[in-house]
Amino acid sequence: MAAVGERSAREPSPLVSAKALVKRFGEFEAVRGIDVEVVKGEAFGFLGPNGAGKSSAMRMVGCVSPRSDGDLRVLDMDPQVDGPSIRARLGVVPQEDNLDTELSIRQNLQVYGRYFGLSRAHVRAKATELMEFAQLTERADDEVDTLSGGMKRRLTIARSLVNDPDLLLLDEPTTGLDPQARHLLWDRLFRLKQLGVTLLITTHYMDEAEQLCDRLVIMDNGRIVAEGSPPELIACYSSREVLELRFAPGESGDVASTVDGLADRVEVLPDRVLLYTENGEAALSATHARGVRPLSCLVRRSTLEDVFLRLTGRTLVD
Ligand SMILES: Nc1ncnc2c1ncn2[C@@H]1O[C@H](COP(=O)(O)OP(=O)(O)OP(=O)(O)O)[C@@H](O)[C@H]1O
């Protein structure tokens, strides 16, 4: 992929640098003063529930929505001044696929490439390379209308790479896909990481963030509530293991006092009690000894979902 412009020898400038960045819609603040730095070669994530402000932040980085306040630099340029120059070096995968549905896969890639002013010969070769990457070669001449949701997403990603972008923006890349299609897509995004492409991803799936992101910010109500790598965040805000006890809806509250003292922290949800502990099996034996009889129980490792619950008191995906 194309190299990023010159950097100082000691510290390369970040590809994205936001300071106290704000997005307002009328009186409403969708993004409330966030600080973010994305450096070359990393996969950086915005993780948060619907409405957290992830897409609004992403759209400012993508130079399609002006900032309301604060500072923003993208590829060392100002989106308000250099929008077209920045956009020429970005790849964008929007939340909704916006492919030309009546064109074939190959034609979609070639037409898009021509928008960037690339030569016919270059675009033809690039389309072949990208179809190979997206595992779509066998369907090259099929119309987009005939493709599955997963194939359309892979084509949208392939299309976003046509200009060898310095930074790839992916807004909710796997929303609406079945598990198999998601895994295939993740596999392709891993490949891009290996190739050194810098990724900026928004997602409300904690497993996606955990799988793909080297570093991420957790967003809630327009603010960043935590920042770090997935293991760092889990180590900082959760325990090694979680004992999850399931109950009929509304019956978990009665258990809270019974399990008191058996874990470092206890969270009570309507249908579940979560015990945060270094040793889930020991906690499980202890709850049995106290006569707790859940519908089912599970000892698992902590995830970013637990981090989010700790920080906001809510679950990420309801
Ligand atoms: N053009 C707009 N005008 C008014 N309010 C908006 C506009 N765009 C977004 N919002 C509001 O800003 C808040 C943040 O929306 P945003 O789309 O950035 O969230 P998100 O975290 O990306 O969630 P989602 O996954 O649902 O897109 C929401 O409350 C949304 O209703």
The ligand as a MOL file (V3000), in Angstrom:
LIG
                    3D

  0  0  0     0  0            999 V3000
M  V30 BEGIN CTAB
M  V30 COUNTS 31 33 0 0 0
M  V30 BEGIN ATOM
M  V30 1 N -27.5920 14.3400 11.1620 0
M  V30 2 C -27.9770 14.2440 12.4270 0
M  V30 3 N -28.8530 15.1210 12.9680 0
M  V30 4 C -29.2480 15.0380 14.2550 0
M  V30 5 N -28.7750 14.1050 15.1250 0
M  V30 6 C -27.9060 13.2010 14.6460 0
M  V30 7 C -27.4650 13.2190 13.2930 0
M  V30 8 N -26.5910 12.2040 13.1190 0
M  V30 9 C -26.4990 11.5770 14.3040 0
M  V30 10 N -27.2860 12.1640 15.2210 0
M  V30 11 C -27.4310 11.7660 16.6180 0
M  V30 12 O -26.1680 11.7580 17.2240 0
M  V30 13 C -26.0370 10.6640 18.1290 0
M  V30 14 C -24.8400 9.8520 17.7480 0
M  V30 15 O -25.1060 9.2100 16.5070 0
M  V30 16 P -24.0080 8.3360 15.7570 0
M  V30 17 O -24.6090 7.8270 14.4830 0
M  V30 18 O -22.7430 9.0750 15.6860 0
M  V30 19 O -23.8420 7.1600 16.7990 0
M  V30 20 P -23.1590 5.7670 16.6090 0
M  V30 21 O -22.3980 5.5230 17.8470 0
M  V30 22 O -22.4020 5.7040 15.3470 0
M  V30 23 O -24.3750 4.7960 16.5430 0
M  V30 24 P -24.9080 3.9460 15.2970 0
M  V30 25 O -24.1920 2.6640 15.3780 0
M  V30 26 O -26.3700 3.8310 15.6060 0
M  V30 27 O -24.6340 4.7390 14.0550 0
M  V30 28 C -27.3500 9.9130 18.0620 0
M  V30 29 O -28.1420 10.3080 19.1460 0
M  V30 30 C -27.9530 10.3510 16.7460 0
M  V30 31 O -29.3630 10.3240 16.8160 0
M  V30 END ATOM
M  V30 BEGIN BOND
M  V30 1 1 1 2
M  V30 2 1 2 3
M  V30 3 2 2 7
M  V30 4 2 3 4
M  V30 5 1 4 5
M  V30 6 2 5 6
M  V30 7 1 6 7
M  V30 8 1 6 10
M  V30 9 1 7 8
M  V30 10 2 8 9
M  V30 11 1 9 10
M  V30 12 1 10 11
M  V30 13 1 11 12
M  V30 14 1 11 30
M  V30 15 1 12 13
M  V30 16 1 13 14
M  V30 17 1 13 28
M  V30 18 1 14 15
M  V30 19 1 15 16
M  V30 20 2 16 17
M  V30 21 1 16 18
M  V30 22 1 16 19
M  V30 23 1 19 20
M  V30 24 2 20 21
M  V30 25 1 20 22
M  V30 26 1 20 23
M  V30 27 1 23 24
M  V30 28 2 24 25
M  V30 29 1 24 26
M  V30 30 1 24 27
M  V30 31 1 28 29
M  V30 32 1 28 30
M  V30 33 1 30 31
M  V30 END BOND
M  V30 END CTAB
M  END
